[in-house]
C-alpha cells in the first residue's frame, strides 16, 4: 500500500499550519491571560483563606466532647460557689455553668441511630452473628426434635 507523496505533503502542511495556529493562540493567551471578574477572585481567595483557617482550627484545638463540656460546666459552678468576683459576675458564671452542664447532659442522653447499614464496595454486608440466646434456642430446638419425624 503506497501513499502518494502529494497527499502526504498536504497532510504535513496542514498539520504544521494547525500546530502553528495552536501555538499562536497559546502565545496570545500567555501574554494576555483572561481575567476573572473581581467578585469571583475575591470569593475564591476568601474561601481559600477560610478553609485554611478552618483546617488550622481543627488541627490545633482539641475535640470538644460532651464530657469536656460537662467538666467546664462543673468547673464554672465550683468557681461561682467560691464567689470569685462581684455578686453579678458570680451569678452569671453560675448560670453559665448550669446551662453548659444541663446542655451537655441532654446531648449525652440523645439517642443514636439503632442500625447503620454496613457497606463495602457499594454492597451491603452482614457481619452480625446470632447472639448467645439465639444460638442456645437453636440448639435446644434441634435437641428436642432430634428423635421426631417431621410431618
Secondary structure in CASP SS format (residue, H / E / C, confidence):
PFRMAT SS
TARGET T0000
AUTHOR 0000-0000-0000
METHOD secondary structure of the structure
MODEL  1
X C 1.00
X C 1.00
X C 1.00
X C 1.00
X H 1.00
X H 1.00
X H 1.00
X H 1.00
X H 1.00
X H 1.00
X H 1.00
X H 1.00
X H 1.00
X H 1.00
X H 1.00
X H 1.00
X H 1.00
X H 1.00
X H 1.00
X H 1.00
X H 1.00
X H 1.00
X H 1.00
X H 1.00
X H 1.00
X H 1.00
X H 1.00
X H 1.00
X H 1.00
X H 1.00
X H 1.00
X C 1.00
X C 1.00
X C 1.00
X C 1.00
X C 1.00
X C 1.00
X H 1.00
X H 1.00
X H 1.00
X H 1.00
X H 1.00
X H 1.00
X H 1.00
X H 1.00
X H 1.00
X H 1.00
X H 1.00
X H 1.00
X H 1.00
X H 1.00
X H 1.00
X H 1.00
X H 1.00
X H 1.00
X H 1.00
X H 1.00
X H 1.00
X H 1.00
X H 1.00
X C 1.00
X C 1.00
X C 1.00
X C 1.00
X C 1.00
X H 1.00
X H 1.00
X H 1.00
X H 1.00
X H 1.00
X H 1.00
X H 1.00
X H 1.00
X H 1.00
X H 1.00
X H 1.00
X H 1.00
X H 1.00
X H 1.00
X H 1.00
X H 1.00
X C 1.00
X C 1.00
X C 1.00
X C 1.00
X C 1.00
X H 1.00
X H 1.00
X H 1.00
X H 1.00
X H 1.00
X H 1.00
X H 1.00
X H 1.00
X H 1.00
X H 1.00
X H 1.00
X H 1.00
X H 1.00
X H 1.00
X H 1.00
X H 1.00
X H 1.00
X H 1.00
X H 1.00
X H 1.00
X H 1.00
X H 1.00
X H 1.00
X C 1.00
X C 1.00
X C 1.00
X C 1.00
X C 1.00
X C 1.00
X C 1.00
X C 1.00
X C 1.00
X E 1.00
X E 1.00
X C 1.00
X C 1.00
X E 1.00
X E 1.00
X C 1.00
X C 1.00
X C 1.00
X C 1.00
X C 1.00
X C 1.00
X C 1.00
X H 1.00
X H 1.00
X H 1.00
X H 1.00
X H 1.00
X H 1.00
X H 1.00
X H 1.00
X H 1.00
X H 1.00
X H 1.00
X H 1.00
X H 1.00
X C 1.00
X C 1.00
X C 1.00
X C 1.00
X C 1.00
X C 1.00
X C 1.00
END
